[in-house]
Amino acid sequence: MEMFSERVVPAPPAAVWEALNDIDRLRGCIAGCDRLELLEPDVYDVAVAVKIGPVNAKFKGKMSLLDIEAPTAYTIRFEGQGGVAGHAKGTAKVSLRPHDDLHQTLLCYDASAQIGGKLAQLGSRLIDSAAKKMADDFFEKFVASFSKDTEQA
């Protein structure tokens, strides 16, 4: 599965970078996130509950940040086991750059993932649709979290 998207975030690049590295903010933006904890620098323990079509699964695994070019880019590598539902692994390259003015950021990501087990039997159209919805939900919450920052200021 391959996915690419861009989002305009209503905050300067430095603030977006900080938010992308804020465990509490990320935890609140990831649907079904049961656990996101730092194990060691740039390595996280993750547990996420997902529903894809008729399959409910709890994935447990690790997420690592690689190729870090603070404050503009990094690569996220993830791998997880979902018990009888199967397993998933992949990468996402994330980059930030100023957009229109210095008060907005263009966040771009290019992700690829592989799945195996019961989930892989569901068909690529259902998997791709579910992955796109999960990404859209995450970024909708992530972008909205900056509106909350503005309201609190």
N, C-alpha and C positions, 0 to 999 in steps of 0.2 A: 504494500500500500504506500502511495506517495501523496503528500499533501503540501500545498504552498498557500500562504495567505499573507496579507498585510493589514495592519490596523493603525489608525491614527489614535494616539493616546494624548489626552489633554493635559500634558505635563512635559517639562523639559527632559531631555535625555538622561541627565544625572539622576533625576527623581525616579524615572522609569527603571533605570538600572538598579537603583537601591531597592525598589519594590520587587523586581524580579529575583532579588536575593534575600527577601524578607520571608522567612518561613511562615510566620503567622498570616501574612497577607496571602501567600500562595495557598496555604491550607484552606483558607476561606473561599478561594476561587476554584478549587478543584472539586468538582461534584463527586460525592462518595468518598472523600478523603478521610480515612480513619486514622492515619498516622503519616507524619512527615517530620522526621527527626534527623539532626545532623549526627553522623557517625564519626566522621573525621573531616578535615578540611575538604570541601567540594564533593563529599560523598554523603548521601542521605538514605535512610531506611524509610521505605514507603509502603503503605497498605491502602488500597483503594477498592471500593466495592463498585462493580459495574453491572449494567444490564444491557445485553446486546441481543435483540430479538427475544427468543424464549430462554436464553441462558443468563442466569445470575451467577456472578463469580466474585470472589475476593482475591485480588492479586496482591501478593507480597513480594517485594523485591528491593532493588537498589537503583538509585538515580545518581549519576556522576556528572559533574561539570568539567568539560575539557576545552582545550584551545581557548582559554579565557583571554580576551582582549578588553579588559576593563577600561572604560565603561561603555563599550560599543558592541561586543559580540561574545558569544560562547556557544559551545555545542553541548547539548544534553544527551547523555546516553542512558537508556533505561532498559531494565530487564526484570521480568517478574514471572512468578508461577501462580497459576489460578486453580491448582488442584485438578480435578477431573475436567474442568473447563478448558484447560490447556495452558499455554505459556505465550508470552509476548516479549519482544525486544525490538529496540530501534534507536534512532537518533533524531534529534531536531537541532538544526542550526538556527540560532536566533541572532538577529542584528538590529541595532538601533541607529537612527540618524535623525537630525533635526528636520522638522517638517514645517513648511510655510514660514514660521517664525521660530524663535528660540523657546516658545512656550508650548510647543507640541512636538511629539516624537512619532516617527514612522517606525513601527515595530514590524519586522518581517521574519517569517519562519518558514523553513523548508524541512519537512519531516518525512521519514520513511520508517516503516515498521513491518515486522514479520510476526505472524501468529501461527500457532500449531495446536493440535488437539481438537477437542470438540468445537471450539470457536471457528477453527479453519473450515469446518464442514458446513458452516452457515451460508457461505457464499460471499464473494468479494463485494457485491453490491450492498448487501446488508452491513458488512463490516465497514466499508468505506463510508456509508451513510452515518453509522453510529460514531465513527471516529471524527467525522466532520462536525457532528452535533456536539460531541464532547469538547472539541477545540473551540467551536463557536461559543458554547456556554462558558468555558473558561475565560475567553477573551472578553466576552460581554461583562462578566463579573469583574475582571481585572480592570478594564477601562472604567467601569462604574465606580470602582473603589477610589479613583482619583476625584470623582465628583464628591464623594464623602469627605475626602481630605479638604476640598475647597470649602464645603459647608462647615467643617469644624474649625477652620482658620478664622 
